[in-house]
Amino acid sequence: MTGSADLVTTIDIDPDVTAKAAQALTATGYGDVHVVTGDGGLGYPDRAPYDRMIATVSPWDIPAHWWKQLAPGGRLVAPLRWRGQGRSVAFTYTDGRLISDSLHLCGFVYLVGDGEGELSGSITADELVSLHWDRDQAVDPEALRGVLDQPRVTAWSGTTIARNESHDGLWLRLTATDPRVCRIKVHADVPPEVCDPIGGWWRMALVDGDTLVYLTARRLESDDEVRWELGAIGHGPTADQLTEYLCDEIRSWAPKRNQHTPSLIVYPADTPDSELAGPAIDKTHSRFVLTYDPTG
Ligand SMILES: C[S@@+](CC[C@H](N)C(=O)[O-])C[C@H]1O[C@@H](n2cnc3c(N)ncnc32)[C@H](O)[C@@H]1O
């Protein structure tokens, strides 16, 4: 694709991986590819700038070195994480910003040595239920310890999905508008009477002070097919309002579920609020903005 393999550089931190990569590249006629053992978070300045950068490992933030080594108009594809969920994002570097044109659900191993990253904390004495959130979010796991022992409030949205129909767009949509969205992780030993989030690898939650609400689902059976109704389970002082709020959000998302995907714009960390296209998710080196109007 590049014409000359000499223009390509690949990095891994694990010398076993780079040794095997170098061997395989030589064996298949790509011996000119530069194979580097090192921290990919630093990029590789010796051969910069790059027209294309592809990360097959997930950073929590976009490392500052990547910004510096990407050519103007260049493309960056990386599996990123914000508000507890993960997306593979394809960007173009335009006017000092990274503007996405595709966002796909994904999960990846985390970049080693990523510095400050996602925060997490357990909310049960047995440590089997935990929350994961971004550094700019007001989540205090101590305020939520034991919250699952408080009475459970359940609300149903009336919105149903088919057995294998995805619902991750709901979480993505809320990341654009609600700074309370994060991830709940529940060990398989926890019985549904204690905590019963919707199935899947990563599960969406909302935290508001000492109230916790998470997405759930119940199986509905009709004569011809099995469907799942989406709903919300909450615990804590404002669980009534927050479960109803989540059900409203589910109902708003449902009719447009396959049509509207936001764009992610990433700005350098020192960009003032007045220059952002919307509210920011603040990382260490950058500011993420999800917007439905990337030209605005
Ligand atoms: C999912 S594997 C991808 C391996 C290979 N690049 C590929 O595409 O098949 C993720 C790789 O990221 C590497 N890795 C993790 N942290 C890294 C870092 N800070 N710098 C470079 N490589 C890193 C791991 O050693 C692992 O080999």
PDBQT file of the ligand as one rigid body, heavy atoms in Angstrom, charges set to zero:
ROOT
HETATM    1  C1  LIG A 301      -3.579  -6.777  20.757  1.00  0.00    +0.000 C 
HETATM    2  S1  LIG A 301      -1.838  -6.891  20.736  1.00  0.00    +0.000 S 
HETATM    3  C2  LIG A 301      -1.446  -6.417  19.093  1.00  0.00    +0.000 C 
HETATM    4  C3  LIG A 301      -0.213  -7.101  18.596  1.00  0.00    +0.000 C 
HETATM    5  C4  LIG A 301       0.161  -6.785  17.133  1.00  0.00    +0.000 C 
HETATM    6  N1  LIG A 301       0.596  -5.398  16.994  1.00  0.00    +0.000 N 
HETATM    7  C5  LIG A 301      -0.977  -7.031  16.187  1.00  0.00    +0.000 C 
HETATM    8  O1  LIG A 301      -1.536  -6.101  15.640  1.00  0.00    +0.000 OA
HETATM    9  O2  LIG A 301      -1.315  -8.199  16.012  1.00  0.00    +0.000 OA
HETATM   10  C6  LIG A 301      -1.404  -5.538  21.720  1.00  0.00    +0.000 C 
HETATM   11  C7  LIG A 301       0.103  -5.362  21.819  1.00  0.00    +0.000 C 
HETATM   12  O3  LIG A 301       0.343  -4.098  22.436  1.00  0.00    +0.000 OA
HETATM   13  C8  LIG A 301       1.601  -4.210  23.048  1.00  0.00    +0.000 C 
HETATM   14  N2  LIG A 301       1.776  -3.060  23.953  1.00  0.00    +0.000 N 
HETATM   15  C9  LIG A 301       1.157  -2.796  25.123  1.00  0.00    +0.000 A 
HETATM   16  N3  LIG A 301       1.598  -1.633  25.638  1.00  0.00    +0.000 NA
HETATM   17  C10 LIG A 301       2.497  -1.136  24.748  1.00  0.00    +0.000 A 
HETATM   18  C11 LIG A 301       3.308   0.048  24.713  1.00  0.00    +0.000 A 
HETATM   19  N4  LIG A 301       3.279   0.955  25.687  1.00  0.00    +0.000 N 
HETATM   20  N5  LIG A 301       4.098   0.228  23.652  1.00  0.00    +0.000 NA
HETATM   21  C12 LIG A 301       4.159  -0.690  22.641  1.00  0.00    +0.000 A 
HETATM   22  N6  LIG A 301       3.435  -1.824  22.638  1.00  0.00    +0.000 NA
HETATM   23  C13 LIG A 301       2.603  -2.040  23.672  1.00  0.00    +0.000 A 
HETATM   24  C14 LIG A 301       1.555  -5.560  23.723  1.00  0.00    +0.000 C 
HETATM   25  O4  LIG A 301       2.869  -6.035  23.983  1.00  0.00    +0.000 OA
HETATM   26  C15 LIG A 301       0.814  -6.393  22.662  1.00  0.00    +0.000 C 
HETATM   27  O5  LIG A 301       1.707  -7.113  21.844  1.00  0.00    +0.000 OA
ENDROOT
TORSDOF 0
